[in-house]
């Protein structure tokens, strides 16, 4: 136990500092952290937030706050940086270092790393609050379900905590956390979730890991609960735009009509969704558009049919994708596509075909990710078995002009070309001139220029087309600086 508690109405209150790259990396407010903070707030604990993209800011925050717990929200690409940051903090201060999120769930063995005191596995809404309560009481924290812990007695690997079946029973997330820390109020873009999990288990997606842990785990909130959360949140936040970050946004007839009715009546803020092309029809698109749907992201992933269907398990035909794009565009919805380059079995030609497909479909904004083999997923396991286990732990800023992607044996034969192909893909999907000259442009030593141009395009399109909002001057400057920082 550490002794940095505050007295609050006669009770001891634990101070938790959440640290995340979400703010610098994506400029979205971290919904998952706000959800954890909502439960902790009800339990009487004090939550705070800091941006891992600003290590000096984190250090200053720890020096000022003296938290009992520093809780790191950790994706695979960021774990090495967070581990180094934690070591730096631990050398100066005493606290419990807790790691959670996708990487901790896929590789709970990080509990063996120096400086890591506990690892939260899977969904930890209630489990983390239980862990904090037990830590405050001075007994039993090491036996908390959902956590692996480390002490002088050794490592304890507890069983997985149960999922919350009825999401409506959870306290609303504490969105005010981001406002108090100076983030959400200045961007106006707010994230909400109407569901947890996914009905599918694509082998490259983190949801396949969660299905492996829990079995089928898709759960929806009621439309009433979701809309009420938004209404309450906007009382203290000047929300301009809403992002529903559901992995599977529901279009079922027993949910969508009621949601659209309530949202249209009580919210009426433009919103973005992530949705599968094969669930869209004229009726549900019209319904969502009437409620305020502004943009929809659809996963194309790969232009090559065999890669899309056989490698990725995406049993969605090109005709279904084309039909979905047509329905959305006909209703005035901005179409945002999600694609992956450098997939197992891909070649330069198949990746360029992905770019070409987006161009032919006239996608309003096509985004491209570089394949990463997430630990615990089937494709992550395949890459590990191929001998590239170390490369799973990628820590490279792909936005950097100096980015070099480690080779992944057995994954893509054109790995060395991906750092150039990746930024050009954005322009190839948007411009016919670039599209026709992709191969020639890749030969020129201008990657740094392509990346800088991409950053300008990406920032402009997201701010004006995909998630249109008016950020404050201070926030705009901060985003630009963080975006161009290596």
N, C-alpha and C positions, 0 to 999 in steps of 0.2 A: 504494500500500500504506500502511496505517496501522500503528502500532507498538504496539498494545495487546494483543499476544499473551501468553498464559501458557505457562510451561514445564510440560509434562505428560509424565513419564517420558522426558525428554530431547527431546521433540518439540514443535514449535510447534502450538498449538491455536487455531483461529479461534473467536471468540465471536460467536454470532448471537443477536440479540434479535428474537423474533417479536412483532409488534403486531397485534392483531385486535379488532374490535368484537363478535365472537361471544360473548364472556363477558358483556358488558353488555346486548347486544341480545337474546340468546336464552337466556342462562344455561346453555348447553350447552358441554361442553368441545370444543375445536376439533380434530376428528379429523384433518383434513388436515394441520394443523401438526404434530400428534403423529407422523403418518406421515413427514413430511419430517425431523423430529427423530430418528426411528428410524434412518434411513439415515445422517444426519450423525453420530449417536452411534457407529455402527459405524466410520465413517471417522475417528473420534477428535476430533471437534469438540464444542464446548460450546454448548448451546442454552438459551435463557431465554425467558420469556413475559411480556407485559405487556398490560393492558387498555386499549384505545384509548378506551374510555368515560371513562377517568380520565387526561386529558392531564398533569396534575401528577404522577401516579404514573409515567407513561411518562418524563417529564423526569427525575425522581429516579432512575429505574432506569438511564437512559442515563448520568447523572452518576456513579453508583456503579459500573456495570459497564464502561463505556467499550468498547462492542461494536465489532467490526470491521465488522459488517453489521447494519443494521436492516431486517428483512424484513416488509413490510406485506401482510397478507392482505386483499384488497380486493374488496368488492362495489360495484356501481355507485352505490348510494345513499350510500355512505360515502366515496367517493373525494375529494370536495372537502375534507372534514374531515381526512382522512389527509394530503392534500397540504399543508394549512396546518400540521398538526402536524409534518410532516417539515421544512418550512421553518423552523419554530421550533427544532427540534432541530439542524438543519444550521447555524443561525446561532451555535450554541454549541459544537458538537462536530464531529469529523471521522469519517466512516464512509461505507460504501457503502450507499446507499438502494436496496433492491430491492423492486419491487411485483409481486405475483402474485395469482392467484385469478381469478374470473369476469370482473371488469372489465378487468383487465390483458390477459386473453385476448381479450376482445371489442374492446378499444381499445388495442392495443399502442403506438399513436401517443402515448400519454402519456409515452413516452420523451423526447419533445421538451419536456416541461414542466421548468421549473427545479427542480433538486434531485433529479430522478429519474436514478439512475445505471444501472439495469438493470431490465428487465421480463421476467418469466418467463411463457411462453405455454403454455397447456394443462397437462397433467399433467407435473410436474417432479420426481418422486420421486428419480430418478437424476440428472437434468439439474442440479438445484440443488446437489446434492452435488458434481458435477463442477465447477460454477461456483466453489464455495467452495474446492475443492482447487486449482484453477488460480489463483484469487486469492491463496491462501496461497503458492503456488509463485512468484508474481510474474510469471507469463506465461501468455497464452492464454485468460484469462477472457473476453475480448471475443469470442472465437471459439466459445464454448460453444453447441452446438445447443440450441434451445429458448429462447434468450435474445436480446433486442435490448439492446444496450449503448451507452453514450455515454461518450466521452472527449474529450481535446483534439483527437484526430484526426478526430472526428465521430461519427456514429451508425452502428452496424453492425447489420444485420438478418440474423441467422442463420436457417438452416432449422429447421423444427420437429423436436424430438427424437422418437425413436421411442417408442411406447407400450410399457409392460411387458406382454407377452402373458401370461405366467404369474405371476399375482399372488402365488402361494405362494412365489416366489423372493425377494420383498422381505422385509427385516427387519421384525419386528413394530413397530408404532408405539410411541413412547416415551410411554406414558400417564403415567409418573412425572413428566414435565415439568409437568403441571397440578397434581400433588400437591406438588411442590417449590415451586411458585409460589403455593400456598395456595388452589386452586380446587376441583378435583374431589373431594377428600377431604371437603369440607364440604357438598356437594350430594348425593352418592350416586347421581347419574344419569350413567351412562356411555354414550358413543356408540361404535358399532362399525359396520364396513362389511363385508358379505359379497360385494360386487360393485362394479364400476366401470361407468359408462355406463348406457345404457338401450336397450331394444329398440325404442323408439319415438323419434320426433323431433317432438314437439309444437312448433308454430311460436312459442310464447311462452316456451318453456323453454330454459334454457342448454344442455341436451343437444343441441338442434338445432345450436348453434354447434359443439359438439365433434364432432358427426357431419359437419359441413361441413369441419372440419379433418382428421379422421382417417378418415372413412367409418364403417361399422358398427363399434362399439367396445365392445359389451357383453362383459364378462369376469367370470367368477365365481371366487371362491376355493373351495378344497375345504372341505367341512364340517369335516374334521379340522383344517385350518389355522385357520379362524375360531374354532372352539371352543377350541383350544389357546391362542390369543391371549387369549380371555376368561379362561380358567383362570389364565393367568400374570398377567394384569392385576389380577385380584381378590386376588392374594396380597399386593399392596401398597396396594390401594384398597378401602375399605368400600363396595362397589357394592350399592345397593338396587334399582336399576331400570336396564334396558338399553333404549336406543333404537337400532334398526337403521336407519340413515339412508340405506339403499340407495334409489336412485331407482326401481329395479325389483327388488323382493324376489322371489327365485326360488321358484316353486311346481312346478318341473319334477320329474318322477318320478325322475330320476337324481340329484337333489340333496336335495330337501326331506325325504324319509323318513330319510335318513342323518343330516342335520343335526338333525332333531327327536330322533332316537334319542340322538345324542351330547350334545346340549344337555340333554335330559331326564336323562341319566345324570350329567353332570359339572357342570352349571351350575344349572339350576332356579331362575333368577331371572326374575321377571315381565318381559315385554318388549313393545315397541311396534314396529310395522312400517308402512311406507308401501306400499300395494298397489293394483293396478288392480282395479276391481269385476268385470271380465269374466274374471278368471282364478280366481275363487273358486268352489269347489264344496263340497258337504257333507263330502267325504273330506278335502280338504286343510285345511279349517277345523278339523275335529275333530283332525287330526294336530297342527296348530300349537297348538291349545288344550291338548292333553295335554302338550305340551312346556313350556308356560308363557306362551303368548300372552295378553296382558292387554288390549291396545288396538290397533286397526288404523285407519290413516288412509286414506281413499279420496278420490280426486279427483272431486268432482261438477263443480266449476268454474263452471258456469252452468246455470240452470234452463231457459233457452230452448233448444230443440232445435237451431234453426238456428245459433245462436251456438256452442253446444257442439260440433256436428259440422262445420259449414261453416267457421266462423272459427277454431276451436281445433283442428280435426282430431281431435277425440275421438270416434271411432266406437264409442261406448258408448251403448246405448239406456237410456231411463229404466227399462225393465223389468229390465235387467241390474243397474242401480244398486239398485233395490228388492230384487231377489233377493239381492244381496250383503249389504245391510243386514239382511235377514231372517236369512240364514245366520249372520252374526256375532252378532246379538242372541240368536238361539236357542241359541247356544253360550256365552252369557255374556260375550262380548267387547265391550268399550267401543268404540263407533263414533265416530270423529273424522273430520269431513269437512273438505275443503279447497275453498274457493270464491274466486272473483275478482270484484270489482265494478269498474265503469268500463271494461269491455272495449270494443274497437273494435266499433261497431255497436250497442252496448247503449243502453238508455234507462232512465229511472227505473222504468218498469213491468217491464222484463225483469230488472232487478236485484232488485226486490221479489219477483218470481217465484222468483228464486234463494233468497231468504230463506224464502219460503213453502214451497218444495220441502223444504228442510231441516226445517221445522216439521212438514210432513205425514209425513216419514219418521221423525220422532222421533229425530233424530240426538242422541247423547249430548252431544257438544260440536262445534258448527259454528264454524269459523274463517273469517274473510273477509280477503282481501288486496285492496289497491288495485292495479289494473293498472299495471305499470311495463314500459316497452318496453326490454328489455335489449339493449344493443349487440351486433350480430353475429347476432341471431336474426332469422328472417323477419319477425316482427311488429315487431321493433325497426327493421328496415330500412324497413318500410312507414310507420311513424310518422316516421322521419327524412325520407323522401321527401315526406311530407305537409307538411313545413315546420316540424316541431316538434323538430328535432335537438337544440337546446339543452335541451329539457325531458327528454331522455333522462338527463341528469345530475342526477337528483333528489337533493337532500340536504335532506330534511325528516324530522323525527322524527314519524311518523304517530301516535305515542302522545301527542303534545303537544296540549293544548287549543287552542293557537294555530296548529295545523297548517293550512296552505293549500296545496292541490295545484295546481301550475301547470297551466294549460289545455293540453291536447294536441289541436291541430287535427285534425279527422277521426277522432278516437278515440271520445269519448263526448259526447253532447249535454247531459248533465246534470252536467258536471264540477263546477260550483259547488255542487252539492248533496252531492257525495261526502263531504266532511268531516263532514257531519251523518249521512248514511245509514250510513257505515261503522261507527261505534260502536253505532248503534241496531240494526244487522243482527244483532249477537250476541244482543241481547235479543229481537228479533223471532223468531229461530229457536228460542229457548228458552221464550218465553212467549206464550201465545195472546192474552192481553190486549194486550201490546205489538204483536203481529203484526197485530191488527185495527186498530190506531191509528197505524201507521207514518207515513202521510202527514201526519196531524195533528201528531204529535210532531215531525216534521221542521220544521214551521213555527215552533216555539217557539225562542226564543233561549237554548237550554240545552245547546249543544254541550259546553261545559266540564263540565257535570254528567254528560252521557252518557259522556264520555271517562273521567272519574274513576270512575264506576260500572263501566264496562267493565273498567278496570284491576283493580279489586277482583275482579270476576267471573273474568277471565282468569287472574289469579294463583291464585285459589282452585281453579278447575277443573283447571288444569294440575297443581297440587301434590297435589290429593286424588283426581282422577279419571283424567286423561290420563297423567300420569307420577307416580303416587303415591310420595312419598318424605318423609323427615323430615330437613330441612336444619337445620344448626346455627343457633343464635340469631344469631350474627354474620353468617352467610351470608344468613339471612332478612332481616335489617335491610339488608344491602348490596343485595340484590335489590330490596327495596321502594324504597330511595332511588334506585337507578339507574332503576327502572321509572317513577318519578314525575318524574324529572329531565327538563327540557325540553332 
